[in-house]
Amino acid sequence: SSRAPVDWKDFEILGEQMKKIAKLSLVAAVAVAGFTTANAQPLEEAIKNVDVSGSVVYRYNDNQNSVTATPAENAADNNYKIGLNLSSKVNEDVKFNSRVIVGSQTDGDFVSLDTAGHDGQADISLSNAYFGYTGLKNTTVNVGKQGLTTPWTVAVQADGNEQTGTGILALSTVGPVTFAGAYFNQTNLDNSSDATLNDGSTQVKNDGSTKVKSVIKGNEDIATVGAIVAVGPATLDAWYIDAQDLLDSYTIGAKAATKVSGIDLTGEARFASLELDPRLNLGTDANTIAKIVLTADAGLVDAKVAYATTSKDGGLTALDKDASTTLLGWNLNANGKTDANYWQAVLGFDILSNLNLSANYGDLKYAADATHDEEEKEAYAQLLYTMSKNLTTYVRYGTYTKEESAAGSTNQTKDYTTGRLQVKYTF
């Protein structure tokens, strides 16, 4: 054979090299294990001090106008929103709180994807980042970027827009009374507010389209004070807010719950008055609303009746249509409606312990301007399925009608069919 003879020393050298490699691998493994062990305890302790909560909501809307076929009135869209809350204990007196939203970056609302277009993406934004101090007895002080906790705004909402600001909020309880005070030096109200306040001019949006320019600015200071009193089965509250160069408003409310013959009864009443800054030249008269809401739950049957009325001088009493200083239905809301009368009625039945069917009706009449009156009506059925306490689904389907009338002219009526599917998971 032409092959060279086998040199067994080569195998001995190779064996020694393999032993060295094995030793080095063992040393590396021990080093990694030691590193992991050394850092596992602090990480474990850190995780123990973090509370995680949040919500995931999917919503599908379908609205069709039986008369005209314009994109703005005939539309279907998919809507998504995820809210993630993290609360971390810094020490015995301080917690750090944050909230991240996957949805709309500008107002913390759903990201809405029109089915006529492609499947787009959602924004990820930091909505809250503040420290909470509880070192004083019966007192909480929040400092930083947080939700606007007032009757005129909505601080946190799983399935809607949110108002936020940077500042300080303090709550202190003395006996049956809780005092509140807050000051914010900037807010997102220029993007998140549902209030229609504009100076008639337009501005260009990020997508190149135009919108009416709002007089609400995000750099304006806001201050609010309030008191909440618990008196037996009733809770009373009074609040005042001042928004720099924009408005000032006050509201008083009462809520009580009782049980009569096995029926749970709840009543709520509220009055609010809001005046715009005279320098805006949008009117100096007070916008007011008075509303009352009554609910009853008899087990298998539940019911609700609500009524709201606004003044002839204006009905703008909230910065969000979901706020407690106005009244909201599905397609109807009283905010910004002048000389309005708004009725709501709901009757529900429990088909199963976790399946509720309800009939809902709303009628809203108001003055659109000095010469035109409008009436809006909605009637819809809702099927609510509570699969578990953290997973709910509802389906709505009904009609919405808007009728405009003026002296000496023919009434204009638009009829819509409206549908919605929503799934909400909380954790």
C-alpha positions in Angstrom: 0.0 0.0 0.0 1.1 3.6 -0.7 -0.5 4.9 2.5 1.8 6.1 5.3 1.7 3.9 8.4 -0.5 5.0 11.3 1.2 7.1 14.0 -0.5 6.4 17.3 1.1 9.5 18.8 -1.2 11.6 16.6 -4.2 10.0 18.4 -2.6 10.7 21.8 -2.1 14.3 20.9 -5.7 14.6 19.6 -7.0 12.9 22.8 -5.2 15.5 24.9 -6.6 18.3 22.9 -10.1 16.9 23.3 -9.7 16.7 27.0 -8.6 20.4 27.1 -11.6 21.4 25.0 -13.9 19.4 27.3 -12.4 21.1 30.4 -12.8 24.5 28.8 -16.5 23.7 28.0 -17.1 22.5 31.5 -15.5 25.8 32.9 -17.7 27.8 30.5 -20.8 25.9 31.6 -20.1 26.5 35.3 -19.3 30.1 34.6 -22.7 30.6 32.8 -24.5 28.7 35.6 -22.8 30.8 38.2 -23.8 34.0 36.4 -27.4 32.9 36.1 -27.6 31.9 39.8 -26.0 35.1 40.9 -28.6 37.2 39.0 -31.7 35.1 39.4 -32.6 36.3 42.9 -32.7 40.0 42.1 -34.7 39.5 39.0 -37.1 37.3 40.8 -37.5 39.9 43.5 -38.1 42.6 40.9 -40.8 40.6 39.2 -42.5 40.0 42.5 -42.9 43.8 42.9 -44.5 44.3 39.4 -48.3 44.1 38.9 -49.5 43.6 35.3 -53.0 44.3 34.1 -54.6 45.3 30.9 -57.2 44.7 28.1 -57.4 43.6 24.5 -60.4 44.7 22.5 -61.5 43.9 18.9 -64.5 45.8 17.4 -66.1 45.5 14.0 -68.5 48.2 12.8 -70.8 48.2 9.8 -72.9 51.3 8.9 -75.1 51.6 5.8 -77.1 54.5 4.6 -80.2 53.5 2.6 -80.4 56.8 0.6 -76.9 57.8 -0.4 -73.7 55.8 -0.9 -70.8 57.9 0.1 -67.7 56.5 1.7 -68.2 58.6 4.8 -71.7 57.2 5.4 -71.4 53.6 4.1 -68.5 52.1 5.8 -67.2 49.0 7.6 -64.0 48.9 9.7 -62.0 46.7 12.0 -60.8 48.3 15.2 -58.1 47.1 17.7 -56.8 48.4 21.0 -54.5 46.9 23.6 -53.8 48.5 26.9 -50.9 47.2 29.1 -50.5 48.6 32.7 -47.4 48.0 34.7 -47.1 49.0 38.4 -43.7 48.5 40.1 -43.0 49.0 43.8 -40.1 51.3 44.3 -40.1 51.3 48.1 -42.7 51.2 50.9 -44.1 54.7 49.9 -43.6 55.0 46.2 -44.8 53.1 43.1 -44.0 53.7 39.5 -47.0 53.3 37.1 -47.0 53.1 33.3 -49.5 52.4 30.6 -48.6 51.4 27.0 -51.3 51.5 24.3 -51.3 49.6 21.0 -53.8 51.6 18.9 -54.0 55.2 18.0 -51.0 57.2 19.1 -52.7 60.6 19.0 -55.7 60.0 21.4 -55.2 56.5 22.8 -58.2 55.2 20.9 -58.7 52.2 18.6 -56.6 51.9 15.5 -59.3 51.8 12.8 -58.7 49.9 9.6 -61.3 50.6 6.9 -62.2 47.3 5.1 -62.0 49.1 1.8 -58.2 49.4 2.2 -55.3 47.1 3.1 -54.6 45.6 6.6 -52.5 48.3 8.2 -50.5 48.5 11.4 -51.1 50.0 14.8 -49.0 52.6 16.7 -47.4 51.8 20.1 -47.3 54.7 22.5 -46.5 55.4 26.1 -49.7 56.8 27.6 -48.8 56.9 31.3 -45.5 57.2 33.2 -45.9 58.6 36.7 -44.9 58.0 40.4 -47.4 57.5 43.1 -46.6 58.5 46.6 -48.6 57.1 49.6 -46.3 58.0 52.5 -49.0 60.3 54.0 -51.9 58.7 55.8 -55.0 58.4 53.6 -53.3 60.4 50.9 -52.1 59.6 47.3 -50.0 61.9 45.2 -49.4 61.0 41.5 -46.7 63.0 39.7 -45.9 62.6 36.0 -47.7 61.7 32.8 -51.1 60.3 33.7 -54.8 60.1 32.8 -56.9 63.3 33.4 -59.1 62.0 36.3 -62.0 64.5 36.1 -65.8 64.4 35.5 -65.2 66.1 32.1 -62.7 63.6 30.8 -61.9 59.9 30.6 -58.6 58.9 32.1 -58.5 55.2 31.1 -60.8 53.3 28.8 -60.5 49.8 27.3 -62.6 50.6 24.2 -62.3 54.3 23.5 -60.1 57.4 23.5 -58.3 58.6 26.6 -57.4 62.1 27.9 -53.9 62.4 29.4 -51.6 65.1 30.8 -48.4 65.8 32.6 -48.7 67.2 36.1 -49.7 66.3 39.7 -52.9 64.8 41.1 -53.5 64.5 44.9 -56.3 62.7 46.7 -56.8 62.8 50.5 -59.5 61.3 52.6 -60.7 62.8 55.9 -63.5 60.9 57.4 -66.3 60.5 54.8 -64.9 63.2 52.5 -62.2 62.7 49.8 -60.6 65.9 48.5 -59.0 66.0 45.1 -56.8 68.5 43.4 -54.8 68.4 40.1 -52.7 70.7 37.9 -51.4 69.8 34.4 -49.1 71.9 32.3 -49.8 70.0 29.1 -52.5 67.6 27.8 -53.4 65.6 24.7 -56.8 67.4 24.5 -56.0 68.9 21.2 -56.2 65.4 19.7 -58.3 63.4 22.2 -61.2 65.8 22.9 -64.6 65.0 21.4 -65.7 68.6 22.0 -66.2 70.5 18.7 -64.6 73.9 19.2 -63.0 75.6 16.1 -62.3 79.0 14.8 -63.5 78.3 11.2 -60.0 77.8 9.7 -58.5 74.5 8.6 -55.2 72.7 9.1 -53.3 69.9 7.3 -53.3 66.5 8.9 -50.4 64.1 8.8 -52.0 62.1 5.9 -52.2 65.3 3.8 -56.0 65.8 4.2 -57.4 68.9 6.0 -59.5 69.2 9.1 -61.2 72.1 10.9 -58.7 73.7 13.3 -59.6 73.3 16.9 -59.1 76.1 19.4 -58.2 73.5 22.1 -54.4 73.4 22.5 -52.3 70.8 24.2 -49.9 73.2 25.9 -52.6 75.0 28.0 -52.6 74.6 31.7 -55.5 72.8 33.4 -56.4 73.0 37.1 -59.2 71.2 38.9 -60.4 70.7 42.5 -63.2 68.4 43.8 -64.8 66.9 46.9 -66.5 63.5 47.2 -68.7 62.8 50.2 -70.1 59.4 51.3 -73.4 59.8 53.1 -75.0 56.4 53.9 -76.0 54.7 50.7 -75.4 57.9 48.7 -72.3 59.5 47.2 -72.2 63.3 46.5 -69.5 65.1 44.6 -68.7 68.7 43.5 -65.9 69.7 41.1 -64.5 72.8 39.4 -62.1 73.0 36.4 -60.3 75.8 34.8 -58.6 75.4 31.4 -56.2 78.2 30.5 -57.7 80.5 27.7 -60.3 77.9 27.0 -63.1 77.3 29.6 -64.1 77.0 33.2 -66.8 74.7 34.5 -68.4 73.2 37.6 -70.5 70.2 38.2 -72.4 68.6 41.1 -73.6 65.0 41.2 -75.3 62.4 43.4 -75.5 58.7 43.2 -77.3 56.2 45.5 -78.1 52.5 45.5 -80.6 50.5 47.5 -82.5 47.2 47.4 -86.3 47.0 47.5 -88.1 43.6 47.5 -85.1 41.9 46.0 -84.6 44.5 43.3 -81.4 46.4 43.1 -82.1 50.0 42.4 -79.6 52.7 41.4 -80.2 56.4 40.8 -77.8 59.1 39.5 -78.3 62.8 39.0 -75.9 65.4 37.7 -75.8 69.1 36.7 -72.9 70.8 34.9 -72.3 74.3 33.7 -69.5 75.4 31.3 -68.4 78.8 30.1 -66.0 79.4 27.2 -63.3 82.0 27.5 -64.7 85.3 26.0 -61.5 85.8 24.0 -62.4 82.8 21.8 -65.4 84.7 20.4 -67.5 81.6 20.5 -70.2 82.9 22.9 -70.1 83.9 26.5 -73.3 82.2 27.7 -73.2 79.2 30.0 -73.6 75.7 28.4 -75.6 73.6 30.9 -76.8 70.0 31.2 -79.1 68.3 33.7 -79.4 64.5 33.6 -80.9 61.7 35.6 -80.2 57.9 35.2 -82.3 55.2 36.9 -81.5 51.5 36.7 -83.1 48.3 38.2 -81.9 44.7 38.3 -84.4 42.0 39.4 -82.1 39.1 38.5 -83.6 37.8 35.2 -84.8 41.2 34.1 -83.0 44.5 34.1 -84.0 48.0 33.0 -82.6 51.5 32.6 -84.2 54.9 31.9 -82.1 58.1 31.4 -82.9 61.7 30.5 -80.8 64.7 29.8 -81.6 68.3 28.9 -79.3 71.1 27.8 -79.8 74.9 27.8 -80.9 77.1 24.9 -77.5 78.8 25.1 -75.5 75.6 24.5 -74.9 72.0 25.6 -71.2 71.7 25.4 -70.5 70.3 28.9 -67.8 67.7 28.5 -64.4 67.2 26.8 -65.2 63.6 26.0 -68.6 62.1 25.0 -68.0 59.3 27.5 -67.5 61.6 30.4 -70.0 61.8 33.3 -70.9 65.4 32.5 -72.9 64.3 29.4 -75.1 61.4 28.3 -74.1 58.9 25.6 -76.0 56.2 23.8 -74.6 54.2 20.8 -74.9 56.7 17.9 -76.4 59.5 20.0 -74.8 61.8 22.5 -76.0 65.0 24.2 -72.6 66.8 24.3 -72.6 70.0 22.2 -76.3 69.8 21.4 -78.2 73.1 22.1 -81.6 73.0 23.7 -81.6 69.2 23.7 -84.0 66.7 25.1 -82.6 63.2 25.2 -84.4 60.0 26.3 -82.9 56.6 26.7 -84.7 53.3 27.6 -83.2 49.8 28.0 -85.0 46.5 28.8 -82.9 43.4 29.2 -83.5 39.7 29.9 -81.1 37.0 31.0 -81.6 34.1 28.6 -78.9 32.2 30.5 -76.8 33.2 33.5 -74.1 34.5 31.2 -76.3 35.5 28.1 -78.3 38.7 28.2 -80.6 40.1 25.4 -81.6 43.7 25.6 -83.8 46.1 23.6 -82.4 49.7 23.4 -84.1 52.9 22.3 -82.9 56.5 22.2 -84.6 59.8 21.0 -82.6 63.1 20.8 -84.1 66.4 19.8 -82.0 69.6 19.6 -81.5 72.9 17.8 -78.9 72.5 15.0 -78.7 76.3 14.5 -81.0 79.4 14.7 -83.3 78.1 11.9 -82.9 74.3 11.9 -84.0 71.6 14.4 -82.8 68.0 14.3 -84.1 64.8 15.7 -82.0 61.6 16.0 -83.4 58.2 16.9 -81.8 54.8 17.4 -83.3 51.4 18.2 -81.2 48.2 18.4 -80.9 44.8 20.0 -77.9 43.7 21.9 -76.8 40.2 22.8 -74.2 40.1 25.5 -72.3 36.9 26.2 -70.0 36.7 29.3 -68.0 33.6 28.7 -65.9 34.3 31.8 -65.3 37.3 34.1 -62.4 38.4 31.9 -63.9 37.6 28.4 -67.1 39.3 27.1 -68.6 39.5 23.6 -71.5 41.5 22.4 -73.4 41.8 19.1 -75.5 44.8 18.2 -77.8 45.4 15.3 -80.4 48.2 14.7 -81.4 51.4 13.0 -80.3 55.0 13.3 -82.4 57.9 11.8 -81.5 61.6 11.5 -84.1 64.1 10.5 -83.5 67.8 9.8 -86.4 70.3 9.7 -86.7 74.0 9.0 -89.6 76.3 8.7 -90.9 76.5 5.1 -88.7 73.6 3.8 -89.1 69.9 3.3 -87.7 67.7 6.0 -84.5 65.8 5.2 -84.3 62.3 6.6 -81.4 59.8 6.5 -81.9 56.2 7.6 -79.0 53.9 8.6 -78.7 50.3 9.5 -75.9 49.8 12.1 -74.1 46.7 13.3 -71.3 45.9 15.7 -69.3 42.9 17.0 -67.0 43.4 20.0 -64.8 41.1 21.9 -63.0 42.3 25.1 -60.4 40.3 27.1 -59.1 41.8 30.4 -56.2 40.5 32.5 
